[in-house]
Amino acid sequence: MARIYIPYGSVEGQTAQIAEYISELIRAHGHQTETADLKRSGHTLPGGFDGVIVAASVHMGKHEGYVTDFVKKNRGELERLPSALISVSLAAHGEGEEAESYVAKFGEETGWHPAHVGMFGGALLYTHYNFLKRQIMRKITRDKGSPALDTSRDYVYTEWDGVQRFTEDFLAGLAAPSR
Ligand SMILES: Cc1cc2nc3c(=O)[nH]c(=O)nc-3n(C[C@H](O)[C@H](O)[C@H](O)COP(=O)(O)O)c2cc1C
């Protein structure tokens, strides 16, 4: 049995949901997990874990600053342990180049280049945004030529089966004799 730490950053809650989904999945495989909202918890990676999955979302082209700080501070441990990055954005739902550029920028800023990187679509949560955010997101969406313009509903793009495959691959890597 392994113990996996899942620290995350999330502004509107989609990455928090993804972190909880991963946590439940790993537990269903008989392992232990702990999720940590990095907005609230400390910046030190606690000891006693066998693997770490860091999840963060993208706003205005960047992942949460407090996740960047966490990774910078704990880079040594993240490099020693099997670790993965999950990047959540709307761009990850599309062609992927833009989503890859966010990950590349994160790598440059933190110096951390994990073996496992997952990029997953986030959500357009119009009904949760305040007036201003709703208008901004609708304009960005329209400018991109996307049809997701009905602000009376939400659009969720997370590919849950992809998240599942990614998590199971990560677990398989933990079990493999040489990593
Ligand atoms: C104000 C704002 C700015 C955003 N900027 C970007 C962006 O630059 N690129 C992108 O791909 N997605 C962008 N998104 C989409 C978010 O990445 C997406 O909504 C994601 O699900 C947010 O995850 P969270 O709920 O865990 O914070 C933005 C969303 C909001 C609300």
The ligand as an ORCA input file, in Angstrom:
! r2SCAN-3c Opt
* xyz 0 1
  C     -10.808     34.710    -15.000
  C     -10.414     33.421    -15.707
  C      -9.284     33.388    -16.486
  C      -8.930     32.217    -17.187
  N      -7.804     32.197    -17.973
  C      -7.521     31.088    -18.690
  C      -6.409     31.071    -19.568
  O      -5.624     32.025    -19.667
  N      -6.212     29.950    -20.322
  C      -7.040     28.865    -20.230
  O      -6.804     27.891    -20.939
  N      -8.074     28.831    -19.366
  C      -8.346     29.927    -18.609
  N      -9.400     29.923    -17.755
  C     -10.191     28.705    -17.593
  C      -9.829     27.949    -16.314
  O      -8.555     27.334    -16.439
  C     -10.899     26.887    -16.060
  O     -12.109     27.570    -15.786
  C     -10.566     25.933    -14.961
  O     -11.595     24.975    -14.871
  C     -10.370     26.634    -13.616
  O     -10.051     25.673    -12.660
  P     -10.393     25.918    -11.129
  O     -11.906     25.929    -11.022
  O      -9.831     24.737    -10.424
  O      -9.770     27.187    -10.720
  C      -9.744     31.064    -17.046
  C     -10.890     31.108    -16.235
  C     -11.234     32.274    -15.568
  C     -12.462     32.283    -14.708
*
